Every structure is written in structure tokens, then in C-alpha cells.
Amino acid sequence: MKNREVDGGKLFREWAQKYDRRVRKITENPRPGMFKGNILLYEMMRDYCRRELEAWESGRPMPVVYTVGNAAHRLWMACGFHTYVLDCFSDYLTREQAPYYLQLVRNLGFPDNTCDRVQAMAAMGICGHLPPPSMVVGELSDCDPGAQAALWAGRYWRVPTTSLDIPFEQSFEAVEYVAEQLWEMVHLAEREFPGIKYDEARLRQMQAWYREAAALERQILLISKHKPCAVAGRNALRMPPRLLYADPRYPEYFRILYHELRNRLDRGESVVKDGDEKFRVFWMCSAPFYEDPFGFLEERGCAIPLYEEGPGVPDKHVPGDEGSAIRFFGRKLENPVQEEAGVILCNHWAATGERRVREVLLRCQQVGIEGLIHFLQPGCETCNNLARVLGDRVEKELGIKNLYIEGWAQDMEKHNEAEFEAKLDDWLKVCLAEKEARQKSR
């Protein structure tokens, strides 16, 4: 361990206070039109932070695993680890917190010309503001800088560190290969860390909550098809953090979202200005965290019903769903660990490029998409390298327009809001003009 003071409760302390303030503010001054699920999410996050802070301050042994990306988080929770998904922690940094952590890793040599989400993720791994890890589990699939951030954290704390090797193809042989790696890691953890023991019943329970939420996500996707659009861009990006997989309220968050959107649709309400939907787009990759480009577009009549990782959008295996197992892997899976391997293998960004292209084409057809906005984060080899290929395919096959726009998610010194919005506005005006010309020529 490095010679730096460790305050493992710092972030939990700050976030517990932040979410408690938000809960009290909404309770005391409810705002018409605000998504009602916000208060539940804030309560879940507040309670999670309080539990983790209490565990840290108790001084009792605290087995902690740091994970990233798609590294079987539910499995480690079922083993009894305090499971810290580093990219979730970095995503929940406030606008005021982010600059400190970005500068921290840059001062230690992490490159500043790669995705700022990964820079912040790396900072979470070595900052000392979370309880230090007993073990680090990464994964080698869609995000190479993210995998390097996990390896860096493991080296920094000098703890057992491993990465899942994830094949590109979906097959039962691939499931067996990933599941075998997971079992090896579980057996290692059970040998090395007192109190760690795989609990199959606990894993099955979390998978059941995930399955319940996935069914609601599919219903939300159906609502996205309707015009004018009842789904705000902010709602299209709503996903409870993977930190909360073990919370029984996890599916309730999606239930509230579904019913609220369903009621909005039944009332004929739309998120676009004056209910006049002129254009609809599919938002790709990520987005600026501390601004609202979606509201900017909606004010101009452009709906954003879909985000790549939003509710119901990625085609994924759901544990316990025999139909999805047969569709992806050709047969029913045999146990909960294989089910987790199946989820890992269906990561939207971690398979072949052709699979991602086909998924996007299908969703565009289902929802009537007219434009794709490719948010290009510097250093994102998965999204950036495929953006032109994907854009060419949707334009050739469906006549969809594309905007390729570089942006930063959390580094507000590099991200220029006015310039970003000007590019969105210029592109939308061109799309609307071309659409109007086509309609007049018919």
C-alpha cells in the first residue's frame, strides 16, 4: 500500500449527505413534472452509502472487491464482498468533485487524452477515499483503458488482481469458458478471504430482481415507439447503478418509471416543445454529465427516445429466461454462475461490431429513428472506431442522418457547452430542412 492517508469513508460520507439533502428537498418541496422515481433512487443511494460508511467506521474486517465494466458484480455480492464498481463511483461524482479526481490521476501519469470517464474511474481505484480493496476483478472486452484502470488499482494496493477474458461470440462453449473463470475466482476468494462464501440463493434472488426489472424495461421500450414522444432524453438514459443490484427496491425503480411514462402516454403528453415532434434521434455511447443536451434538442422539436444502454434498448441475456438463453447460446443454461457468464457475453459493446450494428438497425426500425448522434469520447476505441461503419450502414439501409460530435462527459474545462450545442443546432436545422424538402417533393 502506498504511503498516503486513507479515508475510506470520505465519498460515502459526502454522498450520504448529498442524497439525504435531495430526499428532504423533494419531500418538502415536490416539483410538478419531476420524475417520481428520483426520490426512490436517492433513498437507495443514501441507504447504500450509509451502510458502507457504517461498515468502514466499525473497524471490523471488510472484504472489498473493486470491479469495472461487466465483471460479474452480482456474483461478488453473493459471495459477501463489498462490491465497488469503479465506473459507477466515477459516474456519481458531482461537478464540483470531478476536477479533483481527474487531476489526481493525471498527476500520477494517467493519460489525459483518453476518455475522462475512464480517468475518473482510475482515480476511484487509487484515491484512498473508498475502503481499500482485498481483490480487483477487471474484464477484457469493450474498454481497454478501463481494464488498464483496474490493473493499475490492483498494482497500487498490491492485492490479488485478475481480468476476465471474454470471447466475442455468443455460444454455449463461450458460456462454459467464462463460467470456468468465474468459478476459479470464487474458489480463490473463498481460500484467501475469511468470511467469503458463495451463496447461490442470494445470487438467484438478485437475478430475479434483475429479471423483473428487465421485463419492465421491455415495456418502456414499447412506449418509446409512440409519437409524439412521451420519453424524455433524460429518462432514456435512466439506469439504477450496478451498485444497487442487491437492493430489493431495484425493480421498483423501473416499475415507477414505466407507470409514469405509460400515464404520460395515455394522457397524450409529449416531451418536445408544444407537442410538435419534428425529428427523433438515437443517442450513442455517452453524454455530458453536467449539462442537458436532451432538453436543448427537445425545445427544438427533436425527441431522444433511445440511448444505447437505456431501458430495454440493448438485446441482452436475462438470467432465468430460458428463451433468451436458447436464442443466444442454443440451449438452457445450467446454473446461476453460467447465467452470469451469459449476461457478460451479451454486453452490447463487447461483441463483434456486426452484432452492434444489427442491434442498432433493429431498434431504429422499431422506434422510427431519423438520426443518430455519435458522442465521441476521446480514446473510446469501441464507439469511435465503429462510429463511421455504423453511421454508413444506418444511412445506406434506412436513410438515417448522422452527427459525429466529440465531447467530454466529466471534464468541464475541456467540454465547451456553447460550442457543443451550436453543433447540435446546426445539424438539426440541416436535418429538418432536408426532411421538409423531401416531404414537399412527394
C-alpha positions as CSV (number, residue, x, y, z in Angstrom):
1,M,0.0,0.0,0.0
2,K,1.3,3.5,-0.8
3,N,2.2,6.0,1.8
4,R,-0.9,8.1,1.6
5,E,-3.5,8.7,4.2
6,V,-6.6,6.6,3.6
7,D,-10.0,8.0,4.5
8,G,-12.1,5.1,3.2
9,G,-15.4,6.7,4.2
10,K,-14.9,10.1,2.5
11,L,-17.0,9.5,-0.6
12,F,-19.7,7.6,1.2
13,R,-19.9,10.3,3.8
14,E,-20.2,13.1,1.2
15,W,-22.7,11.2,-0.9
16,A,-24.9,10.1,2.0
17,Q,-25.2,13.7,3.0
18,K,-25.9,14.8,-0.6
19,Y,-28.6,12.2,-1.2
20,D,-30.2,12.9,2.2
21,R,-30.5,16.6,1.2
22,R,-32.1,15.7,-2.1
23,V,-34.6,13.4,-0.4
24,R,-35.6,16.1,2.1
25,K,-35.8,18.8,-0.6
26,I,-38.1,16.7,-2.8
27,T,-40.2,15.7,0.2
28,E,-40.6,19.2,1.5
29,N,-41.0,21.0,-1.9
30,P,-42.2,18.5,-4.6
31,R,-41.8,19.9,-8.1
32,P,-44.6,19.3,-10.6
33,G,-43.3,17.3,-13.6
34,M,-40.3,15.8,-11.8
35,F,-39.8,12.1,-12.3
36,K,-41.3,10.4,-9.1
37,G,-38.7,7.7,-9.1
38,N,-36.0,10.2,-8.3
39,I,-36.7,10.1,-4.6
40,L,-36.6,6.3,-4.6
41,L,-33.2,6.3,-6.3
42,Y,-31.9,8.9,-3.9
43,E,-33.1,6.9,-1.0
44,M,-31.5,3.8,-2.3
45,M,-28.2,5.6,-2.8
46,R,-28.4,7.3,0.6
47,D,-29.0,4.0,2.3
48,Y,-26.3,2.2,0.4
49,C,-23.7,4.9,1.3
50,R,-24.8,4.8,5.0
51,R,-24.4,1.0,5.1
52,E,-20.9,1.2,3.6
53,L,-19.8,4.0,5.8
54,E,-21.0,2.2,8.9
55,A,-19.1,-0.9,7.8
56,W,-15.9,1.1,7.3
57,E,-16.2,3.0,10.5
58,S,-16.9,-0.1,12.6
59,G,-13.3,-1.2,12.2
60,R,-14.4,-4.8,11.6
61,P,-12.7,-6.8,8.7
62,M,-14.3,-5.6,5.5
63,P,-13.7,-7.8,2.4
64,V,-13.8,-5.4,-0.6
65,V,-13.6,-6.2,-4.3
66,Y,-13.1,-3.4,-6.9
67,T,-14.7,-4.2,-10.3
68,V,-15.1,-2.4,-13.6
69,G,-17.4,-2.6,-16.6
70,N,-19.1,-6.0,-16.9
71,A,-17.2,-8.1,-14.3
72,A,-19.9,-10.2,-12.7
73,H,-20.8,-7.7,-9.9
74,R,-23.8,-9.8,-8.6
75,L,-21.6,-12.8,-8.1
76,W,-19.2,-11.0,-5.9
77,M,-22.1,-9.5,-3.9
78,A,-23.4,-13.1,-3.5
79,C,-20.0,-14.1,-2.1
80,G,-20.2,-11.5,0.6
81,F,-17.9,-8.9,-0.8
82,H,-18.5,-5.2,-0.5
83,T,-18.5,-4.8,-4.3
84,Y,-17.4,-1.4,-5.6
85,V,-18.0,-0.9,-9.3
86,L,-15.4,1.8,-10.0
87,D,-17.1,3.3,-13.1
88,C,-20.3,3.6,-11.1
89,F,-18.5,5.6,-8.5
90,S,-16.9,7.8,-11.0
91,D,-20.2,8.4,-12.8
92,Y,-21.7,9.7,-9.5
93,L,-19.0,12.3,-8.9
94,T,-20.6,15.8,-8.7
95,R,-19.5,18.6,-11.0
96,E,-17.5,20.0,-8.0
97,Q,-15.8,16.7,-7.2
98,A,-14.8,15.6,-10.7
99,P,-11.9,18.1,-11.3
100,Y,-10.1,17.0,-8.1
101,Y,-10.1,13.3,-9.1
102,L,-9.2,14.0,-12.8
103,Q,-6.2,16.0,-11.7
104,L,-5.2,13.4,-9.1
105,V,-4.7,10.6,-11.7
106,R,-3.1,13.0,-14.2
107,N,-0.5,14.0,-11.7
108,L,0.3,10.3,-11.3
109,G,0.8,9.8,-15.0
110,F,-2.6,8.5,-16.3
111,P,-3.1,10.0,-19.8
112,D,-5.4,13.0,-20.1
113,N,-6.1,12.4,-23.7
114,T,-8.3,9.3,-23.1
115,C,-12.0,9.2,-22.1
116,D,-12.5,11.3,-19.0
117,R,-14.9,8.7,-17.6
118,V,-12.0,6.2,-17.5
119,Q,-9.7,8.8,-16.0
120,A,-12.2,9.3,-13.2
121,M,-12.7,5.5,-12.9
122,A,-8.9,5.1,-12.4
123,A,-9.0,7.8,-9.7
124,M,-11.6,5.9,-7.8
125,G,-9.3,2.9,-7.8
126,I,-6.3,4.7,-6.2
127,C,-7.7,7.8,-4.4
128,G,-8.0,6.2,-0.9
129,H,-11.5,7.7,-0.5
130,L,-13.1,4.3,-0.6
131,P,-12.2,1.3,1.6
132,P,-9.1,-0.3,0.0
133,P,-9.7,-3.5,-2.0
134,S,-8.9,-7.0,-0.9
135,M,-9.1,-8.1,-4.6
136,V,-9.6,-6.4,-8.0
137,V,-11.5,-8.0,-10.9
138,G,-11.4,-6.4,-14.3
139,E,-12.5,-7.7,-17.7
140,L,-11.0,-7.6,-21.2
141,S,-13.7,-6.8,-23.6
142,D,-15.1,-3.5,-24.7
143,C,-13.0,-0.9,-22.8
144,D,-9.2,-1.4,-22.9
145,P,-8.4,1.8,-20.9
146,G,-11.0,0.6,-18.3
147,A,-9.2,-2.7,-18.0
148,Q,-5.9,-0.9,-17.5
149,A,-7.5,1.3,-14.8
150,A,-8.5,-1.9,-12.9
151,L,-5.0,-3.4,-13.3
152,W,-3.5,-0.1,-12.1
153,A,-5.7,-0.2,-8.9
154,G,-4.6,-3.8,-8.2
155,R,-0.9,-2.9,-8.5
156,Y,-1.4,0.2,-6.5
157,W,-2.9,-1.6,-3.5
158,R,-0.8,-4.8,-4.1
159,V,-3.7,-7.2,-3.9
160,P,-4.8,-10.2,-6.0
161,T,-5.8,-8.9,-9.4
162,T,-7.4,-10.7,-12.3
163,S,-9.3,-10.0,-15.5
164,L,-12.0,-12.0,-17.2
165,D,-11.2,-13.0,-20.7
166,I,-14.4,-12.6,-22.6
167,P,-14.9,-14.1,-26.1
168,F,-16.6,-12.1,-28.9
169,E,-19.1,-14.8,-29.9
170,Q,-22.2,-15.9,-28.1
171,S,-22.2,-19.7,-27.7
172,F,-22.6,-22.3,-25.0
173,E,-18.9,-23.1,-25.3
174,A,-18.2,-19.4,-24.6
175,V,-20.5,-19.5,-21.6
176,E,-18.6,-22.5,-20.2
177,Y,-15.3,-20.7,-20.8
178,V,-16.3,-17.6,-18.9
179,A,-18.1,-19.6,-16.1
180,E,-15.0,-21.6,-15.5
181,Q,-13.0,-18.4,-15.0
182,L,-15.7,-17.2,-12.5
183,W,-15.5,-20.4,-10.5
184,E,-11.7,-20.2,-10.3
185,M,-12.0,-16.6,-9.0
186,V,-14.7,-17.6,-6.5
187,H,-12.6,-20.5,-5.2
188,L,-9.6,-18.3,-4.9
189,A,-11.6,-15.7,-2.9
190,E,-13.0,-18.4,-0.6
191,R,-9.5,-19.6,0.2
192,E,-7.9,-16.2,0.6
193,F,-10.5,-14.1,2.5
194,P,-12.2,-15.1,5.7
195,G,-16.0,-14.8,5.6
196,I,-16.2,-15.1,1.8
197,K,-18.5,-17.9,0.7
198,Y,-20.6,-18.2,-2.5
199,D,-24.3,-18.0,-1.6
200,E,-26.3,-19.4,-4.5
201,A,-29.7,-18.4,-3.0
202,R,-28.5,-14.8,-2.7
203,L,-27.3,-14.8,-6.3
204,R,-30.6,-16.2,-7.5
205,Q,-32.5,-13.6,-5.6
206,M,-30.6,-10.7,-7.3
207,Q,-31.1,-12.4,-10.6
208,A,-34.8,-12.5,-10.0
209,W,-34.9,-8.8,-9.3
210,Y,-32.8,-8.1,-12.4
211,R,-35.3,-10.3,-14.4
212,E,-38.2,-8.4,-13.1
213,A,-36.6,-5.1,-14.0
214,A,-35.7,-6.3,-17.5
215,A,-39.4,-7.1,-18.1
216,L,-40.3,-3.6,-17.2
217,E,-37.5,-2.2,-19.4
218,R,-39.0,-4.1,-22.4
219,Q,-42.4,-2.3,-21.7
220,I,-40.6,1.0,-21.6
221,L,-39.1,0.3,-25.0
222,L,-42.6,-0.2,-26.4
223,I,-43.6,3.2,-25.1
224,S,-40.6,4.8,-27.0
225,K,-42.2,3.8,-30.3
226,H,-45.2,6.2,-29.9
227,K,-45.3,9.7,-31.4
228,P,-45.3,12.4,-30.2
229,C,-42.6,11.1,-27.8
230,A,-43.5,10.6,-24.1
231,V,-40.0,9.6,-23.2
232,A,-37.6,12.4,-22.3
233,G,-34.0,12.1,-23.2
234,R,-33.1,12.1,-19.6
235,N,-35.4,9.2,-19.0
236,A,-33.9,7.3,-21.9
237,L,-30.6,7.3,-20.0
238,R,-32.1,6.2,-16.7
239,M,-30.4,3.2,-15.2
240,P,-30.0,2.5,-11.5
241,P,-26.3,1.9,-10.7
242,R,-25.0,-1.6,-10.6
243,L,-24.0,-0.8,-7.0
244,L,-27.7,-1.4,-6.2
245,Y,-28.2,-4.9,-7.6
246,A,-28.6,-6.2,-4.0
247,D,-31.3,-3.7,-3.1
248,P,-34.8,-5.3,-3.1
249,R,-36.1,-1.9,-4.4
250,Y,-34.1,-2.3,-7.6
251,P,-37.1,-3.4,-9.8
252,E,-39.4,-0.9,-8.1
253,Y,-37.4,1.9,-9.7
254,F,-38.2,0.6,-13.2
255,R,-41.9,0.0,-12.2
256,I,-42.3,3.6,-11.2
257,L,-40.6,4.8,-14.4
258,Y,-42.8,2.5,-16.6
259,H,-46.1,3.6,-15.0
260,E,-45.1,7.3,-15.1
261,L,-44.3,7.0,-18.8
262,R,-47.4,5.0,-19.5
263,N,-49.6,7.6,-17.8
264,R,-47.9,10.3,-19.7
265,L,-48.5,8.5,-23.0
266,D,-52.2,7.8,-22.1
267,R,-52.7,11.5,-21.4
268,G,-51.2,12.4,-24.8
269,E,-48.3,14.3,-23.2
270,S,-45.1,14.9,-25.1
271,V,-41.6,15.9,-24.0
272,V,-41.0,18.1,-27.1
273,K,-42.0,21.7,-27.2
274,D,-45.7,22.2,-27.8
275,G,-46.1,18.5,-28.5
276,D,-44.8,19.1,-32.1
277,E,-42.3,16.3,-32.7
278,K,-40.3,17.2,-35.8
279,F,-37.5,14.7,-35.6
280,R,-36.3,11.8,-33.4
281,V,-32.8,10.6,-32.7
282,F,-30.9,7.7,-31.1
283,W,-28.1,8.9,-28.8
284,M,-25.0,6.7,-28.9
285,C,-22.2,6.0,-26.4
286,S,-22.3,8.6,-23.6
287,A,-23.2,12.2,-22.9
288,P,-22.1,15.3,-20.9
289,F,-22.9,14.5,-17.3
290,Y,-23.4,18.0,-16.0
291,E,-25.5,19.5,-18.8
292,D,-28.7,18.7,-20.6
293,P,-28.3,18.5,-24.4
294,F,-31.5,16.5,-24.5
295,G,-33.6,19.3,-23.2
296,F,-31.8,21.6,-25.7
297,L,-33.0,19.4,-28.6
298,E,-36.5,18.8,-27.2
299,E,-37.0,22.6,-27.1
300,R,-36.4,22.5,-30.8
301,G,-38.8,19.7,-31.5
302,C,-36.3,16.8,-31.5
303,A,-37.1,13.7,-29.4
304,I,-34.5,11.4,-28.0
305,P,-36.4,8.2,-27.2
306,L,-33.4,5.9,-27.2
307,Y,-30.0,5.7,-25.7
308,E,-27.7,2.7,-26.4
309,E,-27.7,1.4,-22.9
310,G,-31.1,2.7,-21.9
311,P,-34.1,0.8,-20.6
312,G,-34.8,-2.1,-23.0
313,V,-32.5,-1.0,-25.7
314,P,-29.6,-3.5,-25.7
315,D,-30.5,-7.0,-26.6
316,K,-29.2,-9.0,-23.6
317,H,-29.5,-12.3,-21.9
318,V,-31.6,-12.2,-18.7
319,P,-30.8,-14.8,-16.0
320,G,-33.5,-17.4,-15.7
321,D,-35.0,-16.6,-19.1
322,E,-34.8,-19.9,-21.0
323,G,-35.9,-18.2,-24.2
324,S,-33.0,-15.7,-24.3
325,A,-30.6,-18.5,-23.4
326,I,-31.7,-20.6,-26.3
327,R,-31.6,-17.6,-28.6
328,F,-28.1,-16.6,-27.7
329,F,-26.4,-19.8,-26.7
330,G,-28.5,-22.6,-28.3
331,R,-29.6,-24.2,-25.0
332,K,-30.8,-23.7,-21.5
333,L,-28.0,-22.7,-19.0
334,E,-27.3,-25.0,-16.1
335,N,-26.7,-22.8,-13.0
336,P,-26.7,-19.2,-11.8
337,V,-22.9,-18.8,-12.5
338,Q,-23.5,-19.8,-16.1
339,E,-26.3,-17.3,-16.2
340,E,-23.9,-14.5,-15.1
341,A,-21.5,-15.6,-17.7
342,G,-24.3,-15.3,-20.3
343,V,-25.0,-11.8,-19.2
344,I,-21.4,-10.9,-19.6
345,L,-21.2,-12.4,-23.1
346,C,-24.2,-10.3,-24.2
347,N,-22.6,-6.9,-23.5
348,H,-23.8,-4.6,-26.3
349,W,-20.4,-3.1,-26.8
350,A,-18.2,-6.2,-26.2
351,A,-19.3,-8.5,-29.1
352,T,-18.4,-8.2,-32.7
353,G,-19.1,-4.9,-34.4
354,E,-21.6,-6.5,-36.7
355,R,-23.8,-7.5,-33.8
356,R,-23.9,-3.9,-32.5
357,V,-24.7,-2.7,-36.0
358,R,-27.6,-5.2,-36.3
359,E,-29.0,-4.2,-32.9
360,V,-28.9,-0.5,-33.7
361,L,-30.5,-1.1,-37.1
362,L,-33.3,-3.1,-35.5
363,R,-34.0,-0.5,-32.8
364,C,-34.0,2.3,-35.4
365,Q,-36.7,0.4,-37.4
366,Q,-38.8,-0.4,-34.3
367,V,-38.8,3.2,-33.0
368,G,-38.8,5.2,-36.2
369,I,-35.4,6.8,-35.7
370,E,-34.4,9.5,-38.2
371,G,-30.9,10.5,-36.8
372,L,-28.0,9.0,-34.8
373,I,-25.9,11.3,-32.6
374,H,-22.5,9.6,-32.1
375,F,-21.0,11.1,-28.9
376,L,-17.2,10.5,-29.5
377,Q,-15.2,10.3,-26.3
378,P,-11.5,10.7,-26.9
379,G,-9.8,7.3,-26.6
380,C,-13.0,5.2,-26.8
381,E,-11.9,2.6,-29.2
382,T,-15.2,0.7,-29.2
383,C,-17.5,3.5,-30.1
384,N,-15.2,5.8,-32.0
385,N,-13.7,3.1,-34.2
386,L,-17.1,1.7,-35.2
387,A,-18.9,5.1,-35.5
388,R,-18.4,5.6,-39.2
389,V,-19.1,2.0,-40.0
390,L,-22.3,2.1,-38.0
391,G,-23.3,5.5,-39.5
392,D,-22.7,4.4,-43.0
393,R,-24.9,1.3,-42.5
394,V,-27.8,3.1,-41.0
395,E,-27.7,5.8,-43.7
396,K,-27.4,3.3,-46.5
397,E,-30.0,0.9,-45.3
398,L,-32.5,3.2,-43.5
399,G,-31.7,6.7,-44.8
400,I,-30.8,7.9,-41.3
401,K,-28.7,11.0,-40.8
402,N,-25.6,11.0,-38.6
403,L,-23.8,13.6,-36.4
404,Y,-20.3,12.7,-35.2
405,I,-19.6,15.0,-32.2
406,E,-16.6,14.9,-29.9
407,G,-17.4,15.5,-26.3
408,W,-16.3,15.1,-22.7
409,A,-18.5,13.5,-20.0
410,Q,-17.0,15.0,-16.9
411,D,-14.1,17.3,-17.8
412,M,-15.9,20.6,-18.0
413,E,-12.7,22.5,-18.7
414,K,-12.4,20.7,-22.0
415,H,-16.1,20.5,-22.8
416,N,-17.5,23.7,-24.3
417,E,-21.2,23.7,-23.8
418,A,-21.9,26.6,-26.2
419,E,-19.9,25.0,-29.0
420,F,-21.5,21.6,-28.4
421,E,-25.0,23.0,-28.5
422,A,-24.2,25.0,-31.6
423,K,-23.1,21.8,-33.4
424,L,-26.3,20.1,-32.3
425,D,-28.4,23.0,-33.5
426,D,-26.7,23.3,-36.9
427,W,-27.1,19.6,-37.6
428,L,-30.7,19.6,-36.6
429,K,-31.5,22.5,-38.8
430,V,-30.0,20.7,-41.8
431,C,-31.9,17.5,-41.0
432,L,-35.2,19.4,-40.7
433,A,-34.6,21.3,-43.9
434,E,-33.8,18.1,-45.8
435,K,-36.9,16.4,-44.3
436,E,-39.1,19.3,-45.3
437,A,-37.7,19.3,-48.9
438,R,-38.4,15.5,-49.2
439,Q,-41.9,16.0,-48.0
440,K,-42.6,18.8,-50.5
441,S,-41.2,16.7,-53.4
442,R,-43.6,13.9,-52.8
